[in-house]
Amino acid sequence: MDRKIKLAAAGAIAAVAVAGGTGLALAGGNDADRPLAGSALERASDAALEHAGGGTVVETEVGDDGAAYGVEIRSADGSVVEVNLDERFQVIGSTPDEDRPGEVDGPEAG
C-alpha cells in the first residue's frame, strides 16, 4: 500500500512540475477567461497599452478569441478596446469591446 501512495504522490508532483510553466493548464483544461498574472500580465499590458496609445487595463484573459492573450483597455474618453496578442506578445488585432453595455465603442485599430 505504501508503494501505491508513493507512486500517486510522485505522479502528482510530476504533473504539477510539468504544468507549473503553463499556469496549471493540465488542471483546468480550458484556460479561456482566466486572468493573466506575473510577467505575462506585465508584458501583455505593456504591449496593449502601447498599441492603444495609453489608457487603463480593465481586464486580461488567456486564450481569448483565437489569440494567446486578450487585454481590454479603457481610454480617457471611456471607450474600451480589446487588444489581441499572440504568444510572443505581438498585437494581432483589436476591436471595440461591445460586451460593456452603455459605453462608447473605441476606434478599431486592426
C-alpha positions as a LaTeX table, in Angstrom:
\begin{tabular}{lrrr}
\hline
Residue & $x$ (\AA) & $y$ (\AA) & $z$ (\AA) \\
\hline
Met1 & 0.00 & 0.00 & 0.00 \\
Asp2 & 2.87 & 2.39 & 0.78 \\
Arg3 & 4.21 & 1.88 & $-2.73$ \\
Lys4 & 0.88 & 2.89 & $-4.32$ \\
Ile5 & 0.75 & 6.06 & $-2.21$ \\
Lys6 & 4.33 & 6.93 & $-3.14$ \\
Leu7 & 3.63 & 6.39 & $-6.85$ \\
Ala8 & 0.48 & 8.50 & $-6.69$ \\
Ala9 & 2.34 & 11.28 & $-4.90$ \\
Ala10 & 5.21 & 11.15 & $-7.39$ \\
Gly11 & 2.74 & 11.35 & $-10.26$ \\
Ala12 & 1.01 & 14.34 & $-8.72$ \\
Ile13 & 4.32 & 16.11 & $-8.13$ \\
Ala14 & 5.41 & 15.44 & $-11.72$ \\
Ala15 & 2.11 & 16.78 & $-13.08$ \\
Val16 & 2.45 & 19.97 & $-11.04$ \\
Ala17 & 6.07 & 20.40 & $-12.15$ \\
Val18 & 5.15 & 20.00 & $-15.83$ \\
Ala19 & 2.12 & 22.27 & $-15.55$ \\
Gly20 & 3.91 & 24.89 & $-13.48$ \\
Gly21 & 5.33 & 26.66 & $-16.52$ \\
Thr22 & 1.97 & 26.76 & $-18.25$ \\
Gly23 & $-0.11$ & 28.08 & $-15.39$ \\
Leu24 & $-1.51$ & 24.67 & $-14.49$ \\
Ala25 & $-3.06$ & 24.21 & $-17.90$ \\
Leu26 & $-3.45$ & 20.49 & $-17.23$ \\
Ala27 & $-5.70$ & 21.04 & $-14.24$ \\
Gly28 & $-8.08$ & 23.49 & $-15.86$ \\
Gly29 & $-8.42$ & 22.12 & $-19.38$ \\
Asn30 & $-9.91$ & 25.29 & $-20.88$ \\
Asp31 & $-7.93$ & 28.40 & $-19.91$ \\
Ala32 & $-10.26$ & 30.90 & $-21.63$ \\
Asp33 & $-11.35$ & 33.74 & $-19.37$ \\
Arg34 & $-8.52$ & 33.08 & $-16.91$ \\
Pro35 & $-6.87$ & 36.41 & $-15.99$ \\
Leu36 & $-3.19$ & 36.92 & $-16.72$ \\
Ala37 & $-0.67$ & 37.07 & $-13.90$ \\
Gly38 & 3.01 & 37.70 & $-13.34$ \\
Ser39 & 5.28 & 38.55 & $-16.24$ \\
Ala40 & 2.61 & 37.60 & $-18.79$ \\
Leu41 & 0.31 & 40.23 & $-17.29$ \\
Glu42 & 3.03 & 42.87 & $-17.42$ \\
Arg43 & 4.17 & 42.07 & $-20.98$ \\
Ala44 & 0.65 & 41.82 & $-22.40$ \\
Ser45 & $-0.47$ & 45.01 & $-20.64$ \\
Asp46 & 2.55 & 46.95 & $-21.88$ \\
Ala47 & 2.04 & 45.81 & $-25.48$ \\
Ala48 & $-1.70$ & 46.53 & $-25.42$ \\
Leu49 & $-1.29$ & 49.97 & $-23.83$ \\
Glu50 & 1.33 & 50.91 & $-26.42$ \\
His51 & $-0.96$ & 49.75 & $-29.23$ \\
Ala52 & $-3.96$ & 51.62 & $-27.84$ \\
Gly53 & $-2.00$ & 54.80 & $-27.20$ \\
Gly54 & $-2.42$ & 54.64 & $-23.43$ \\
Gly55 & $-5.34$ & 54.14 & $-21.09$ \\
Thr56 & $-6.12$ & 51.80 & $-18.24$ \\
Val57 & $-6.10$ & 47.99 & $-18.30$ \\
Val58 & $-9.55$ & 46.88 & $-17.15$ \\
Glu59 & $-9.40$ & 43.15 & $-17.90$ \\
Thr60 & $-6.99$ & 40.49 & $-19.14$ \\
Glu61 & $-7.51$ & 36.90 & $-20.16$ \\
Val62 & $-5.69$ & 33.91 & $-21.56$ \\
Gly63 & $-6.66$ & 32.45 & $-24.91$ \\
Asp64 & $-9.38$ & 34.88 & $-25.95$ \\
Asp65 & $-11.00$ & 34.75 & $-29.43$ \\
Gly66 & $-8.20$ & 32.74 & $-31.02$ \\
Ala67 & $-5.46$ & 34.91 & $-29.52$ \\
Ala68 & $-2.96$ & 33.80 & $-26.89$ \\
Tyr69 & $-3.84$ & 36.82 & $-24.73$ \\
Gly70 & $-6.60$ & 39.43 & $-24.61$ \\
Val71 & $-6.28$ & 42.80 & $-22.87$ \\
Glu72 & $-9.12$ & 45.31 & $-22.51$ \\
Ile73 & $-8.05$ & 48.95 & $-22.35$ \\
Arg74 & $-10.28$ & 51.87 & $-21.28$ \\
Ser75 & $-9.20$ & 55.14 & $-22.90$ \\
Ala76 & $-9.57$ & 58.63 & $-21.40$ \\
Asp77 & $-12.87$ & 59.13 & $-23.25$ \\
Gly78 & $-14.35$ & 55.99 & $-21.64$ \\
Ser79 & $-14.27$ & 53.81 & $-24.74$ \\
Val80 & $-12.96$ & 50.27 & $-24.35$ \\
Val81 & $-10.94$ & 48.34 & $-26.89$ \\
Glu82 & $-9.83$ & 44.73 & $-26.68$ \\
Val83 & $-6.30$ & 44.13 & $-27.92$ \\
Asn84 & $-5.45$ & 40.57 & $-29.00$ \\
Leu85 & $-1.88$ & 39.32 & $-28.75$ \\
Asp86 & $-0.06$ & 36.23 & $-29.94$ \\
Glu87 & 2.14 & 34.03 & $-27.75$ \\
Arg88 & 5.09 & 36.42 & $-28.32$ \\
Phe89 & 3.02 & 39.40 & $-27.09$ \\
Gln90 & 2.75 & 40.83 & $-30.60$ \\
Val91 & $-0.53$ & 42.60 & $-31.43$ \\
Ile92 & $-2.59$ & 40.57 & $-33.90$ \\
Gly93 & $-5.68$ & 42.77 & $-33.81$ \\
Ser94 & $-8.01$ & 44.91 & $-31.77$ \\
Thr95 & $-11.73$ & 45.56 & $-31.67$ \\
Pro96 & $-14.10$ & 47.78 & $-29.74$ \\
Asp97 & $-15.38$ & 45.92 & $-26.70$ \\
Glu98 & $-19.09$ & 45.54 & $-27.25$ \\
Asp99 & $-19.56$ & 43.41 & $-24.11$ \\
Arg100 & $-19.81$ & 46.53 & $-21.96$ \\
Pro101 & $-23.32$ & 47.96 & $-22.40$ \\
Gly102 & $-23.77$ & 51.71 & $-22.29$ \\
Glu103 & $-20.18$ & 52.53 & $-23.21$ \\
Val104 & $-18.95$ & 54.26 & $-26.33$ \\
Asp105 & $-17.02$ & 51.96 & $-28.63$ \\
Gly106 & $-13.34$ & 52.75 & $-29.17$ \\
Pro107 & $-11.70$ & 53.12 & $-32.57$ \\
Glu108 & $-10.88$ & 49.96 & $-34.43$ \\
Ala109 & $-7.17$ & 49.60 & $-34.86$ \\
Gly110 & $-6.79$ & 46.40 & $-36.86$ \\
\hline
\end{tabular}
